[in-house]
Amino acid sequence: MIPLSILDLAPVCEGASPRQAFANMLDLAQHAEGWGYRRYWLAEHHNMPGIASAATSLLIGHVAGGTSRIRVGAGGIMLPNHSPLQVAEQFGTLASLYPGRIDLGLGRAPGTDHATARALRRYFDSAEQFPQDVAELLHYFEPAQAGQSVQAVPGAGVEVPVWLLGSSLFSARLSAAMGLPFAFASHFAPDAMDEALALYRKEFRPSARLQQPYAILALNVVASDSLEQSRRLFTTQQQSFVNLRRGRPGQIPPPIDDIEGFWEPHERAGVERALACTVLGDQAQVGEGMAAFVERHRPDELLLTANIFDHQARLRSFELAMQAWAAING
């Protein structure tokens, strides 16, 4: 069966603190390792009260230090916010501390708004330099050459798998041209998913890093004892999307009984389109939904995400998802 992995944003729920979010994050990662998930990725976001994963490389180190086998990485680091050398040094350090377990996914969006991008001392136009920045970053992971004026220490000669992330054809084409694995953000921007996946596989050129194309698709999965309960748990994610689009991002809200009374018709249409790649239900329904998604789109790996308010319910959802996947695959 194809592997399952987890994407986490270290969500900060209403009434909680980042400290609690970090405790929940590590607890989920430790459980995920026991359940058989392949990797646990964290994503860089800034100026978001409900997301505590801004210092992504620090949290990767924390999770890797609290686990022993599961791969831990960035899904991803927003490269326009950083210099390639600094990223190479950070992930060279992580891979030296936790050899064979660190992944580096790279995105070209700033992961924030204009004002915060300015506060980061990087600018949106730096995204135009993304291909050159990726090439520079990859160079720092190569063994240092005699007379090389700038080296990543640690980093040079350290094995760090590098992924490109995206929600458009741009990253699919760049991943293919550079011979890198590709992860598509289908959990919130699915419109170009099929076209991007086909383009990536068609144009892929083997490289020293990867001989065959390898693509991950992200999927929202909420599993519980019943479809009705899962739908209610999912209203947390739906509310968060509406709040973001209203320009009022906040901490992660608890689920509600009547989502129809919360949003306007145009908001519902926008959220349903953004979150079209979602599977809800009990264990059997979730297994069938995941299998249908894989049968239709043929990813090499699934990256599951679930923005659930209650931590125990979130743990249970990921546990049921893995149990369902094992059952479906015999």
Salt bridges, closest charged atoms under 4 A:
ASP8 OD1 - ARG314 NH2 2.81
ASP27 OD1 - HIS31 ND1 3.35
ASP27 OD2 - HIS311 NE2 2.81
GLU44 OE2 - HIS46 NE2 2.56
GLU44 OE1 - HIS82 NE2 3.03
ASP103 OD2 - ARG39 NH1 2.80
ASP103 OD1 - ARG71 NH2 2.82
ASP191 OD2 - ARG273 NH2 2.72
ASP194 OD1 - HIS297 ND1 2.66
GLU203 OE1 - ARG173 NE 3.45
ASP257 OD1 - ARG232 NE 2.66
GLU260 OE1 - ARG268 NH1 3.18
GLU267 OE2 - ARG246 NE 2.72
GLU272 OE2 - ARG268 NE 2.75
GLU295 OE2 - ARG298 NH2 2.86
ASP300 OD2 - ARG201 NH2 3.47
GLU301 OE2 - ARG39 NE 2.74
GLU319 OE1 - ARG316 NH1 3.11
